[in-house]
Amino acid sequence: MALKITRASDPITVDRLNMVIYGPPGIAKTSLAFTAEAPLLLDFDNGSHRAANRKDVVRVTSWADITNIDAGDLEPFKTIVVDTAGRALDSLSVDIIKANPKHGRGGALTLQGFGELKSRFGAFLKLLNSFGKDVVLIAHMDEQRSGDDVIERLDVQGGSKGEIYKTADAMGRLIIENKQRWLLFSPTDAAFGKNPGQLDPLKVPHFEDADFEGFLGRVIQQTKDRLNEASLAQKEAAAEQEWFRDAVSKINSVDQLNGLLGRVANAPKACKVMMRDKATAIGAHYDTSRNEFVLSSKEAA
């Protein structure tokens, strides 16, 4: 079967995201999640009643409550929130041991049980992705010490932590600094993060502010827009390089080279390299004092 290759000149449209938001307890992660667009919250943590702006929820008491989730259930919603990923894994662990007691010992998963946990949680995330919705995973923060330094990580058990890191398109941490909440996506030496949209630190509005409603939805959309702009820019750059590749191949004089100077000024660097290489091939060089290509002395003579 032939490979389906996406060319560098073909844009890759991003129409859904997996986003991870983590932070310490009590920092209003659930309230923030409810500001996503048309959210449905899978409440494994049983804390949705504490949110300042509660929307629709599924109060999950066991993994069986969400086993048969399907597209029809999610049709009215645009964002699925898992709150929290750690509690979801705890619930799944109980289900795994119930189904196969050999996967547990003393109420904890065995090595084989952790393998099953990783596999089934990965499959669950793929199922949510298949519905075409944005997925937000909420997680508590785990502080680990390295000497005097505090390292921030997700408070998630087993190898499934790695699955969350891998499937996350964007990962931000919610912090409080001088009584102001901030959402930070860029990684640091002491904290994980993914910032594909190159977002600056975002000041989170207060619950009572009008612009708090819809805040996370706007952040998700902005990330998608940035990614799609980058993909479109890449397509345009590839198209420009292809145009120059064809045009430069037909050049055989300095005048023809100079005829492209206006266009190459705003072209990708690769196009400038093509021009330089062509100049060398026909015995010319760029004269900075004249701002144009001229024949080298031997060829001019």
N, C-alpha and C positions, 0 to 999 in steps of 0.2 A: 504494500500500500504506500502510495506517495506521501511524503511529508507535506503537511499544510504549513507552509512557511509564511510568516508575517514579515514583509519586507520593511527595511528601515524607513522607507517612504510611506508606509501605510500607518495611519494613526491607530492607536489602541484606545478605544473609548472606555472610560471608567464610569459605569453607571450605578455601581454599588460598592460599599466598603465594609471591611471588618475593622472596627476601631476598639481599642482597649483603653479604658480609663481606670487608673488606680490611684490610691491614696490612703491615708490613715483613716481609722474609724471616726465617724461623727463629723466628717468634713462636707457632707451633703452630696455624696456621689450619686445617690439614687435620685435626689431632686434634680441634679444636673441631667441625669439620663432621661428624665421625663420631659426635658426641653428639646429632645430629638423630634424629628418630624413624624407625626402620627405613630407614637410608640405603643408597643405592647411589651409589658415587663413580665418576664418569667421570674417570679419572686421565690427563689430558693432560700433566700436569707430571712424571709418572713419579716421584712422591715419596711415594706412599702407604705404602711400606715403612718410612718413617721415622716414621710416626704411632705414638703410644703406645697406641692402642686400635683398630687397623685392623679395619674391617668389610669387607663385600663391595665389590669394585672391578671396573671394566673398565679394563684397562691399554691406553690408546689409543696406537697407534703411527702411525696415519694416520686421516684423516677417514672413510675407508671403513669403519673399525671400528664407527662408530655411525650410518652413513647409514641403515641399515634397522631402527633401533630401533623397537619397537612396544609396544603395551599389554601383550601377553603377556610380553615380556621384563621389564616393570616391575611386573607384578602383585603379587609378594611385598613390594614396597617402598612406602614412604610419602613418602620424600624423595629427590630426585635432586640430587646435588651435582656441579657442574662445577668441576673443580680443575686449572688455574686458567682463568678466562675469557680471559686474555691468551694462554696457550698454545693454547687451543681456537681462537682466532682465527688464530694462527700456522699451526696444522694446516689450518684451512679455507683459508687463503691459498695454501698449497702445492697443495691440491686444485683451487682455482680456476685457478691457472696451468697445472696439468697438463691440465685440461679444455680450456682455451683459452689458449695461449701469448701471445696478443695482450693478455691482461690483466696480463702481467708484463713487466718489463724489468730485466735484471741480477739476477733473483731476487726483485725487489720488485714490489709491485702498482702498476699504472698507476692513473690517476684512474678509469678505467672499472672496473678491478679492485677498487678500494676501494668503488665503488658496488655491485658484485656481492657483496663481502664483507658490507657492511651489510645488503643484501637477504637473503642466505642465512642470516646469523646471526640476523637477526630472525625468519625463518621457522623456524629451529631452536628458538628460545625458544618460539615459538607452539606448535610441535609438543609440546615438553615440557609446556607448560601444558595442552594438550588431553588429557593423560593424567590430569588431576585430582590430580597430586602437588604437594607443596611443592617448590620449586626453590631451591637455594642456589648462588649464584655466588661462588666464591672468587677474589679478585684480590690481586695484589701492590700495594703502595703506591708511587706515584711522587712524589718530593719536588721541587717547583718553587719557585724563589726569586723573591720580589718585594721587592727591596731587602734589608732585613735579615730579612724575614719568610719563613718556610717554609710553603708551601701544599701540603696533602696532596690527592692525586688518585689515581684508579685508573690503574694501569700497564697500559693497554689501547690498542691501536693503532687509528687511523682513526676513521671516523664511527660505528663500532659502539659506541664508548664512550658516545655519546649514546643509543643504543638500550638499553644496560644501565641508564643513569640513568632513562630513561623507563619501562622495564618493572619496575623495582624498586619493590615495595610498601614495603619497609623496607631501610635501608642502614646498616650499622654498621661501625665500625673497631675493630680489636683493638690495644690498646696495652699497654705495660708501664710501670708507675709504681711506683718503690720496690720492685721485684721482684715486684709484684702485677699480674696480667693483668686488664684491664678491657675490657668491651665497651660501646662508646658509640654510641648511635644519633642523638642530636641533632646537627644541623649547627652549625658554628662559623664564625667569619670565615676560618679557615685550613683547614677540612676539610669535605668533603661528608658528608651524612647525611640519613636520612629516619626519622622517629620517629612514625609514625601511632598507635602504642600508647602514646605519652607515657611510655616507660619511663625510669626513672632509670638512671644509670650502673650497670652490672652487674659485680659482682666475679666473675671466672671462677675456679671451684674448681681446685685443683691436680689433676693427673692421677691421683694416688693417693687423692684424697678420694672417698668413696662418692657424693657428689652431683655429681661431674663427669659421670658416666654419665647421659645424657638431658638434659644442661644446655641445649643448643641447641633440642632438641625442646620443652622447657618455655618457652623464650623465644618460639619461633614460636607456640605455643599461647596464651601470654599476650597476644601481639600480636593474634591473631585474636579472643580474648575481648574485649579492649578495644574493637576495632573493632565487634564485634557488639553490645556494650553501648551504644556510642555510637549505633549504628543503631536499636536498640530504644528508647533514650531519645528519639531524634528522632521516632520513630513515636508515642510516648506524648505528646510535646509537641505534635505536630501534631493528635492526637486531642483533646487538651485545648483547643487553640485553636479547633477546630471546634465543640466543645461550648459554649464561651463565645460564639462568634460567633452561634450559634443562640439561646442564653439571653439575651444582651444585646439582640438585635434585638426581643425581646418585652417589654422593660422600659419602663415609662412612669411610674414613681414612684420617689421616693427610698427608700422602704421596700424596694422590690424590689432596688434597687442594694445597699443594706446587707445584704440577705439573701445576697448572693454574696461578702461580704467574707471569710468564713472560708475559702472555697475559693480565692479569687484570691490569698490570701497566699502560697501555694506554687505558683502557676501561672506559666507563662512570662511574660516581660515584655510580650509582645504582648497578653496577656489584660488586663493592668493598663491598657494603653493603650486598649483597647476600653472598659473601665469609665470611664476618665477622659473619653473622647470622648462617651460616652453621658451622663455627668453634665453635661457642657457643653451637650449638645443639649436636656436637660430643665430647664436653668437651675439646676444644683446644682454644688457643689464639695466637696472633701474637707476636713473640719475636723480638723486634727491634734490639737487639744486635746480633742476628743470621740471621735476615732478612728472617724469615720463620715462619710457624705455628708450634707450639709444643703442645703436650698434657699438659693440666693443671696438677698440682701435684697429685691430687686425682686420676685422670684417669691413670696417668703414674704409680702410685703405684699399 
